[in-house]
């Protein structure tokens, strides 16, 4: 299936920032754009007439933005989708594996700050595709891509996703393993696997790697504060655990750079996430 950019759109600042990020990116990776507007219901509390009015307003808003986008970018394939329901769940359901779901968010910039990005957390946890969360920050002078590496099962494809981004930008890639538990031994194998995957995919890419003993979310946010992009994995696929790691949760609520929550695009990679590799010790708590 053809990859698509699915952009959550409500006409407000964060959604325009997300769309602008896609338009900048599409110069190097052409793909159809689908603007998705979700009218969130109130379970009938305001009455059917109010719900109908909100739906019509959303459809008109989406139509005007699509018309403007087609005028300014006639070379693009642009579609619109108007939905009703929960914003987070409807956006997640609109994407399919292989797409990139892009949403904007307010920026807090303080660890454990106010929950302004909670919908981003819900979307990242439930979408079947990779998800990009774009904060309202100035990216004009930022360079470089950071990847959070946490365990052997996901190291290769997270590193590859980040390496593809860095190579497309002609920028450096930094691989960071953050050990969040005091006294925990770093899983050096994860970084080694990530480095091999990057070298095989992009031999000439400039790559730096390091292990941090700082709290993982702090280490990743600090590393990405002047970078163009941070790439993380989606968290544990074990049904007994939360579908989104606590570190990724903190990063998304306090992000200071665009974040891509990367999901595997092949069945083999997806299967590798489901259980630890036989004979290996349990990896550190997920970065994302």
C-alpha positions in Angstrom: 0.0 0.0 0.0 1.1 3.6 -0.7 2.4 5.5 2.3 0.2 8.5 3.3 0.6 11.4 5.6 -2.5 11.5 7.9 -2.7 14.9 9.4 -5.0 15.7 12.4 -6.5 19.1 11.5 -8.8 21.4 13.6 -7.8 24.8 12.2 -5.9 25.7 15.4 -2.2 26.6 15.7 -0.8 23.1 16.5 -2.6 21.5 13.6 -1.2 24.2 11.2 2.3 23.5 12.6 1.8 19.8 11.9 0.7 20.5 8.3 3.6 22.9 7.7 6.0 20.2 9.0 4.5 17.7 6.4 4.7 20.2 3.6 8.4 20.8 4.3 9.1 17.1 4.5 7.1 16.3 1.4 9.7 18.1 -0.7 11.9 15.0 -0.3 9.3 12.3 0.2 6.2 12.8 -2.0 3.1 11.0 -0.7 -0.6 11.7 -0.5 -1.8 13.9 2.3 -5.1 13.2 4.1 -6.4 16.0 6.4 -8.6 14.5 9.1 -11.0 16.6 11.1 -12.8 15.0 14.1 -15.9 16.5 15.6 -15.9 15.4 19.2 -19.4 14.6 20.5 -20.7 15.4 23.9 -22.9 12.3 24.2 -26.0 14.4 23.5 -25.6 16.8 26.4 -25.9 19.9 24.1 -28.6 18.3 22.0 -28.8 16.9 18.4 -29.0 20.4 16.9 -25.7 21.5 18.5 -24.0 18.3 17.3 -25.2 18.8 13.7 -24.0 22.4 13.8 -20.6 21.4 15.1 -20.3 18.7 12.4 -21.2 21.2 9.6 -18.7 23.7 11.0 -16.0 21.1 11.0 -16.7 20.0 7.5 -16.7 23.6 6.2 -13.4 24.3 8.0 -11.9 21.2 6.4 -13.2 22.1 3.0 -11.8 25.6 3.1 -8.3 24.4 4.1 -8.3 21.7 1.4 -9.2 24.3 -1.2 -6.4 26.6 -0.1 -3.9 23.8 0.0 -4.8 22.7 -3.5 -4.4 26.2 -4.8 -1.0 26.7 -3.2 0.3 23.2 -3.9 -1.4 21.9 -7.1 1.2 19.2 -7.5 0.1 17.4 -4.3 -2.5 14.7 -3.9 -4.6 16.0 -1.0 -7.8 14.5 0.5 -10.0 15.2 3.4 -11.8 13.1 5.9 -14.4 14.4 8.4 -15.2 12.1 11.3 -17.2 12.1 14.5 -16.2 10.7 17.9 -13.2 10.7 20.2 -10.4 12.8 18.6 -7.6 10.4 19.7 -9.3 7.2 18.7 -10.7 8.4 15.4 -7.3 9.8 14.3 -5.6 6.5 15.3 -8.2 4.5 13.4 -7.8 6.6 10.3 -4.2 5.5 9.8 -3.0 2.1 8.6 0.4 0.4 8.9 2.9 2.2 6.7 1.3 5.6 7.0 2.7 8.5 9.1 0.1 10.0 11.4 1.1 13.6 12.2 -0.4 15.7 15.0 0.5 19.0 16.5 0.6 19.7 20.2 1.1 22.5 22.6 4.6 22.6 24.1 5.3 22.5 27.9 9.0 22.1 28.0 9.1 21.1 31.7 9.4 17.5 32.8 6.2 16.3 34.6 4.5 19.5 33.5 0.8 20.1 32.8 -0.8 17.4 30.6 -1.2 19.4 27.4 -0.1 16.5 25.2 -2.3 13.8 26.6 -4.0 13.2 23.3 -0.6 12.6 21.7 0.0 9.9 24.2 -3.3 8.2 23.5 -2.7 8.4 19.7 0.9 7.1 20.0 -0.4 4.2 22.1 -3.2 3.1 19.8 -2.2 4.0 16.2 -1.2 1.1 13.9 1.3 3.3 12.1 4.2 5.5 13.0 3.2 8.7 14.7 4.9 12.2 14.5 4.1 14.7 17.2 5.1 18.2 16.3 5.4 20.9 19.0 5.2 24.6 18.3 8.9 25.3 18.3 11.2 27.1 15.8 13.0 24.5 13.8 14.8 26.7 11.3 18.3 26.4 12.9 18.1 22.9 14.2 20.1 20.1 12.9 20.6 16.4 13.6 18.5 13.4 14.6 18.4 11.6 17.9 17.3 8.0 18.4 16.4 6.4 21.8 17.7 2.8 21.9 16.4 0.7 24.7 16.4 -3.1 23.9 17.7 -5.6 21.4 14.2 -6.5 20.1 13.6 -3.0 18.7 17.2 -1.6 18.3 17.6 -2.3 14.6 14.4 -0.9 13.2 14.3 2.1 15.5 17.9 2.9 14.5 17.1 2.3 10.8 14.1 4.6 11.0 16.2 7.3 12.6 19.1 6.7 10.1 16.7 7.2 7.2 15.6 10.5 8.6 19.2 11.7 9.2 20.3 10.5 5.7 17.4 12.3 4.0 18.4 15.5 5.8 22.2 15.0 5.3 22.6 15.4 9.1 24.2 13.5 12.0 22.6 10.8 13.9 23.0 10.3 17.6 22.1 6.9 19.2 21.4 7.2 22.9 20.7 4.4 25.4 19.4 5.9 28.7 19.4 3.6 31.7 16.5 4.9 33.9 16.9 2.6 36.9 19.7 3.3 39.4 22.3 0.6 39.3 20.9 -1.0 36.2 23.5 -2.4 33.7 23.3 -1.0 30.2 22.4 -3.5 27.5 25.4 -2.9 25.3 24.1 -5.4 22.8 21.2 -3.0 21.9 23.6 -0.2 20.9 25.8 -2.6 19.0 22.8 -3.9 17.0 21.7 -0.4 16.3 25.1 0.7 15.1 25.4 -2.4 12.8 21.9 -1.7 11.4 22.8 1.9 10.6 26.2 1.1 9.0 24.6 -1.5 6.8 21.8 0.9 5.7 23.7 4.1 5.4 27.5 3.4 5.4 28.5 7.1 5.0 26.2 8.5 7.7 27.9 10.3 10.6 26.8 8.4 13.7 27.5 9.0 17.4 26.5 6.7 20.2 26.5 6.9 24.0 24.9 5.5 27.1 23.4 7.9 29.7 22.9 7.1 33.3 20.5 10.1 33.8 16.7 9.5 34.0 15.8 8.4 30.5 13.2 11.1 29.7 15.5 13.9 30.9 18.4 12.5 28.9 16.4 12.3 25.7 14.8 15.7 26.1 18.2 17.3 26.8 19.7 15.6 23.8 16.9 16.7 21.5 16.6 20.3 22.6 18.6 21.7 19.7 17.9 18.8 17.2 15.5 18.6 14.3 14.0 15.2 15.3 13.8 12.6 18.1 12.9 9.0 17.1 11.6 6.5 19.7 10.0 3.0 19.7 6.3 2.6 20.6 6.8 0.8 23.9 6.2 -2.7 25.1 3.9 -5.1 23.1 3.5 -7.3 26.1 -0.3 -7.4 26.9 0.6 -7.5 30.6 2.3 -4.1 30.4 1.2 -0.6 29.4 1.3 -0.2 25.6 3.3 3.0 26.1 6.4 3.3 28.2 6.6 5.7 31.0 9.6 7.4 29.4 7.8 8.0 26.1 4.9 9.2 28.1 7.0 11.9 29.8 8.7 12.8 26.6 5.4 13.3 24.7 4.0 15.5 27.5 7.1 17.7 27.6 8.7 17.4 24.2 11.0 20.2 22.9 11.5 18.8 19.4 9.4 16.8 16.8 9.1 13.2 17.8 8.5 10.2 15.6 7.2 7.2 17.5 8.3 4.6 15.0 6.5 1.3 14.4 8.0 -1.6 12.3 6.9 -1.8 8.7 7.6 -5.5 8.2 5.9 -8.5 9.9 9.3 -9.9 11.0 10.2 -6.7 12.8 6.8 -6.5 14.4 7.0 -10.1 15.6 10.4 -9.4 17.2 8.7 -7.0 19.6 6.3 -9.5 21.0 8.7 -11.5 23.2 12.3 -11.3 24.4 15.0 -13.1 22.4 15.6 -16.6 23.8 18.5 -16.7 26.1 18.8 -13.0 26.7 18.3 -11.1 29.9 15.4 -8.8 30.2 16.2 -5.4 28.7 16.1 -2.0 30.5 12.7 -0.3 30.9 11.6 0.9 27.4 12.6 4.4 26.3 9.3 4.5 24.4 
